[in-house]
Amino acid sequence: MNTWRKIVVGVGLGAYLIGLGVLSGMVIERMRFDQQRSDVLARYEQALREWQGYRIALEKASEARR
């Protein structure tokens, strides 16, 4: 009976460690994905600001000619 208890505890501990490893991997991958997403959004926002600045400059030039 004592060996069955050791086997059950060993299997339970192994399953726990595997589950913990999987969850840790998911968290790390999510953090990496969020960092990449932040980089892409920062570049997009910069391009958007430049485009809006260009449009404002065109509108000001258009109004100055009137």
ABEGO torsion letter per residue (X at the ends): XAAAAAAAAAAAAAAAAAAAAAAAAAAAAAAAAAAAAAAAAAAAAAAAAAAAAAAAAAAAAAAAAX
